[in-house]
């Protein structure tokens, strides 16, 4: 719907070498990050899956027996880039001068991978008495390392314990050895303390062990050596000379630009989870519950990066079992079932999540160089307090005759109030220790306030840059990981809806939804990079900051929690 100011579409032959087209290649051109142009196809990926499930249930006396198996085989295909070029310039003048600040040439072969998961379980629900029920079971998991399909080999490395001696492992070497002792017991107990009508009381508890997949980011082995080849140029004349501007051939010879591997002793990550809940009825329509929920994560996946460990390797991404976590929560919930046109639910959670790595895709410095135990602190997603309230009310129609009966009855109003405390902010600066640049924490200057309070700042608060100093030696600073906090979030959403029934099978449904009814400003986390000119300040609303984290994926930031007040009207004919 736009003629782009009369601009003409680019002829692919101007930017793609022979045998490369817009259907199998990608070209990008950027001017210092302020403007960019992209033509071609980024990828053509496919996912294939086989899933076989069989369950058997037996009822005998006071026992309910269940057993089953689950086999899953994933066979993704990572599509080809016959050619990819990313040319970057430091502004318009640099482009006009014909000097590119950087130019990256890449080639990606089509690669297939295989992921296999098998599990079997048996469970018994035993009703010991009218009030007591016991559930116990055992699950077994088998998740071997991923491998290539159709004769393609996914390569790994050898001598990982000594990076200076790092070499390419022989073809067919697995990322790690499959383990066969992944048994996961489960136990649950439910006991009815009181069966008095309207004042029933029940106590429930459970414990279980759960295994995760060990693959993590290893699937990216398909977009690594030797199937991804790349050549990087700095401050180079542009357009590139024809001898440089061509796809790179397949080769197993060093140097290895980028490769994915795993600790050969890698084991499946596991979590131990437990809970205890007391539920109390308060009359026939209301109930209250209080729960304690806990979880311990062990052998969790942690991604480490070795940059230029020796002359034969550029980047080596290593998946390890170096992460651990713990979670404890106290949960309260009140429910009122639909009665006299009113239904409501209120929930509050106090919790604390602690770990030394909050995801398995962010590249950390090797634990042999910087002890990961010093990173143990509140998780990136730790929310200490969380409140949710919801209500639905059927508005009574006024007694004004046929008009009121036809048009003023069956109106409903729904409200949702959500509020939570702030999530952590990890202040950092970048430093290269000889094996790549990583995030490091600064030292805290005693006596200097960590926050600046001023209404001129977004949210009325900013992190004080003057409270920190960069250590002279290569170490983590005295500021703990995730020691600071951003901004809390609170929002009330309201909806009004009505259903008009014309005939038995035809009705019209009208709705009006107001997000953030009071237009309360909610701010995203402040910039945590000490090297940024915007350090310490929030640069976006909470809803928009969520969108920036996921790119174009997810909800429109207008309708995310923490956006501006937005009204949405809808009408739907159902027949």
C-alpha positions, 0 to 999 in steps of 0.5 A: 500500500506504499510506493516507498517514495517512488523507489524501485526494488533492488535487482538481486544480481547487483548484490548476489554472486552467480548461482545465488538468488533471493530464494536461497540467499540473504543480503543486508546493508546498514548505516551505523544502525540507523537505517538498514536494507535487507533482501532475500530469504533468511532461512527455510526450516522444517520440523518433522516429528514422530510421537508414539504414546500408549497408556493403560489403566487398570482399576482393581479394588482400592487401586487405580493403576496406570502405566505407559510409554512415550516415544518422540523423535524430532527431525528438524531440517535447517535450511540453506543459505547459499550465500549471506552478506552483511555490510555495515557502514559508519553512516552515509559518508562512510558508505559514499567513500566506499569503505565498509566498517565491517563485511561478513560473508557466510554460507550455511549448508542444509543440515538435518538433526535427530532428537530422540526422547523415550520415557516409561512410567507406572503409577498407582493411586491407592485409596487407603480409606474414605479420607486418605489417598496415596499416589506413588509412581516411577518414571524412567527417561532416556534422552541420548545426545542429538545427532545428524541425519542422512549421513551428516555428522555433527562435529564436536571437540576433544581435549576440552579440559585443556583449551590450548590442546583443543582439537576436532574430535573424530567424526561420529564422536557424540556430544556426551555419553547417554545415561540410563539411570534417569529414574524419577519417583513421584509421591502424593498424599491427600487427606481429608481433615474434615468432611463437615458440609460447608466446612470441608478441610483437606491437606495435600502434599507431593514430591517428585523428581523431573528430568530435563533434556540435555540438548539445550543449545546443542541444536545450534550445532547444525548452524556451526562448523563445518556447515556454517562458514564465515569470513569477516572483513574490517574497514574494507573497500566496498563493493568487495573484490570478486575474489572475496565476494563468493560462497566458501566451500565445505572444508574440515580443515582448520581454523574452525570459526564457530563450533558447539560442544558439550562437557563429555561428562554432561548428564541430564538436568533435574529438578526436585519439586515438592508442595504442601497445601491446606484447603478450607471451605468457607460455606458452600461457595467459598474456599481458601488455600495456603500452599508452600511450594519448593524446587531445587534445580541441579545439574542445570545447563550453563553455556560457556564461551571460549574465544580463540582458545588456540590458533585453530579455533575462533569460538567454542560454545560449551554446554555444561552442568554448571548451573543450579537453582532453588525456588521457595514460595508461599501462596495464598488463594481465595475463590468464590464460585459463581453465586448471586451473579458474582464470581471472584478469585484473589491470589498472592504469592511471596517467592524467591528464586535463586540461581547462578545462571537464569538461562542456558543460551546466554554465553558465560565466561568459562567457570575455570576462569571465573568461579560461577559460584560467585554468580549465585543470587536472585534469578533474572526473573525473580519476583518477590511479591505477586498479587492477582485479583479477578472478578466477574459480575452479572449486572442486574437488569432494572425492572423497567418492563420489556425494554429492560428485559430485552436490552439491559439484562445479561450484561457482564463486567469483568475486572483483573487487577495484577500487581507485582514487585520489581525484577532484578537489574544486573549492572555490568561493564564489558571486559576482555580477559584474553578469551573474549569480552564478557559482562563483569560487575563493578565495585560499589563505592561505600557511602554513595546512594545506589539510586537517585530520586528525582521526578525528572527521571522516568518512574522518578528514579534512576541508578546512580552511576557515581556509586560504582567504579570499575576494578583495575584487575580482572575480577568481579566487583563487589556489587553482587549479581542482580543486586539492584531492582527495576520498577514494580508493575500494577495494572487494572483491566476492565471488560464489559460484555453482552450476548444478544440471542436472536434465535436458538442458534444465532446470537450477537456478542458485543464486548468492550475491553479497557487495558490499564483502566487508570492509565498508570505508567509502568516502566521497563527495567533501567539500562544496566550497561555502565558504558551506555549514555543512558545508564541507570534510566528506563527508556521504555514502558514495561509493555514496550520493553517486553516487545523489544526483548522478543523482537517481532514475536509475541503480543503487540506492546499496546496489549501487553501488561504495562502499556498505555490505556487502550480500548478495544471494541469487538462484535461477533456474530455466532451461528 
